[in-house]
Amino acid sequence: MSDRYAVIGNPVAHSKSPFIHAAFARQTDQDVVYERILAPLDGFAQAVETFRAEGGLGLNVTLPFKLQAFQIAHERGVRARDAQAVNTLKFEGATIYGDNTDGIGLVRDIQVNLNFRIEGRDVLVMGAGGAAQGALSVLLDAKPARLVIANRTVEKAERLAERWRGTRGLSPALLSASGYAELSGREFDVVVNSTSASLNDTVPELPDGVFARGCLAYDMMYGKGVTAFLERALSQGAALVADGIGMLVEQAAESFFIWRGVRPQTGPVITALKAQ
């Protein structure tokens, strides 16, 4: 019988994860089947237990269950503890292991697939919600010269920055928080949109001039083509723009490695998804 894995969320019908993991399984000759599970909003833990009882070996966790996945994990990797959220569950006997691969997916896409170095660069992260929280640790590991978290509610961004300054012993010069208007007169080499604005084809109120010459603009949203954020970046002189397709595939590859101990090649899968 094939080993069973799945993505669990609500909604989940749109998920590209079954396509991605089927491609990984073929590529690495792993005997794996991968499904979608629509969990009731009030029934995540029960859905996980049902899948485990039926012999499932691991789950990818998508919205809105990443915080609940963190809570039910018996053991958590460093990245999960940093993010305070879990997107990958692995079942080993009676133990539920939780990890978070979102941040490494983002940074690998930027630095490997897009060949854009983060070290020594000025980085702006738009948004202070779960997506930003999941990425921040790995972005900081990439050693930017400075990183600014900008959010409509500045207090939320400041709480996130304060937490990481305390955890890492970082100075406010290296890691700080800001409102959007206060970014006027500052420019960044990497601008990451972690907000949900692209769902509504809108852009947070960024002042002109934040996109430095030669900058990368990265929208974590995928499947929307050139979003309003990316259009704005191009009009402001960004040299390179990307949506979150590469991040999606890279975080999936890290999950696959956690489950199977095999690291698949991501390039062909990214190309296939973009062709769709």
NORWODA-V479523 format. One record per residue. RES is the residue in one small letter. D_CENTER is the distance of its C-alpha to the mean C-alpha in Angstrom with 2 decimals. Layout:
res = <RES & RES>
d_center = <D_CENTER & D_CENTER>
This chain:
res = <m & s & d & r & y & a & v & i & g & n & p & v & a & h & s & k & s & p & f & i & h & a & a & f & a & r & q & t & d & q & d & v & v & y & e & r & i & l & a & p & l & d & g & f & a & q & a & v & e & t & f & r & a & e & g & g & l & g & l & n & v & t & l & p & f & k & l & q & a & f & q & i & a & h & e & r & g & v & r & a & r & d & a & q & a & v & n & t & l & k & f & e & g & a & t & i & y & g & d & n & t & d & g & i & g & l & v & r & d & i & q & v & n & l & n & f & r & i & e & g & r & d & v & l & v & m & g & a & g & g & a & a & q & g & a & l & s & v & l & l & d & a & k & p & a & r & l & v & i & a & n & r & t & v & e & k & a & e & r & l & a & e & r & w & r & g & t & r & g & l & s & p & a & l & l & s & a & s & g & y & a & e & l & s & g & r & e & f & d & v & v & v & n & s & t & s & a & s & l & n & d & t & v & p & e & l & p & d & g & v & f & a & r & g & c & l & a & y & d & m & m & y & g & k & g & v & t & a & f & l & e & r & a & l & s & q & g & a & a & l & v & a & d & g & i & g & m & l & v & e & q & a & a & e & s & f & f & i & w & r & g & v & r & p & q & t & g & p & v & i & t & a & l & k & a & q>
d_center = <31.86 & 28.34 & 25.57 & 23.51 & 19.79 & 17.98 & 15.07 & 16.01 & 15.35 & 17.44 & 17.54 & 16.57 & 19.07 & 16.81 & 14.32 & 14.41 & 13.68 & 17.50 & 18.15 & 15.64 & 16.91 & 20.46 & 20.22 & 19.03 & 21.90 & 24.45 & 23.49 & 23.81 & 26.65 & 25.05 & 26.76 & 23.85 & 23.59 & 20.38 & 20.67 & 19.21 & 20.15 & 20.59 & 21.01 & 23.14 & 21.57 & 24.07 & 24.02 & 20.73 & 22.40 & 25.34 & 23.38 & 21.70 & 25.21 & 26.73 & 24.38 & 25.12 & 28.83 & 28.86 & 27.70 & 23.94 & 22.28 & 18.56 & 15.97 & 12.42 & 11.79 & 10.44 & 11.66 & 13.83 & 14.27 & 11.58 & 14.10 & 16.94 & 15.50 & 15.41 & 18.99 & 20.39 & 19.24 & 22.33 & 20.69 & 17.30 & 15.82 & 15.47 & 11.68 & 12.02 & 14.92 & 13.28 & 10.49 & 13.23 & 11.09 & 10.96 & 9.23 & 11.87 & 15.57 & 18.42 & 22.01 & 24.68 & 28.00 & 27.93 & 24.83 & 21.31 & 18.80 & 15.28 & 12.33 & 8.62 & 7.01 & 3.22 & 5.05 & 7.60 & 6.16 & 5.71 & 9.02 & 10.72 & 10.43 & 11.85 & 14.40 & 15.49 & 15.23 & 15.89 & 18.04 & 17.24 & 17.87 & 16.23 & 19.02 & 21.63 & 19.91 & 19.50 & 15.96 & 15.39 & 12.33 & 13.31 & 12.75 & 12.91 & 11.47 & 9.01 & 5.86 & 7.84 & 9.09 & 6.23 & 5.92 & 9.67 & 11.28 & 10.24 & 10.94 & 14.20 & 14.95 & 15.08 & 18.05 & 17.94 & 21.34 & 20.06 & 16.95 & 17.52 & 15.57 & 17.19 & 17.48 & 20.20 & 21.17 & 21.68 & 22.45 & 18.99 & 17.56 & 20.50 & 19.97 & 16.46 & 18.04 & 21.06 & 19.27 & 17.72 & 21.01 & 22.78 & 20.63 & 20.69 & 23.98 & 22.65 & 24.90 & 24.33 & 24.95 & 21.83 & 19.50 & 20.57 & 19.92 & 21.43 & 22.19 & 21.88 & 25.64 & 25.91 & 23.90 & 27.02 & 28.50 & 25.40 & 23.47 & 20.27 & 19.42 & 15.67 & 14.56 & 10.95 & 11.03 & 8.54 & 11.55 & 12.72 & 15.69 & 15.15 & 15.79 & 19.23 & 19.55 & 20.03 & 19.07 & 19.14 & 22.45 & 21.75 & 25.10 & 26.32 & 26.01 & 22.54 & 21.65 & 23.55 & 25.46 & 23.48 & 20.13 & 16.77 & 15.19 & 11.60 & 10.55 & 7.04 & 9.57 & 11.15 & 14.65 & 16.33 & 17.79 & 18.55 & 17.43 & 19.65 & 17.39 & 17.60 & 21.31 & 21.86 & 20.36 & 22.62 & 25.56 & 25.05 & 25.21 & 21.70 & 22.35 & 19.11 & 16.64 & 13.72 & 11.61 & 8.29 & 10.44 & 10.17 & 6.45 & 7.22 & 10.23 & 9.29 & 7.09 & 10.13 & 12.50 & 11.60 & 12.21 & 15.33 & 16.48 & 16.28 & 18.36 & 20.71 & 20.98 & 20.73 & 18.25 & 18.34 & 18.52 & 15.61 & 17.61 & 19.90 & 17.30 & 15.42 & 18.97 & 19.96 & 17.15 & 17.96 & 21.58 & 21.11>
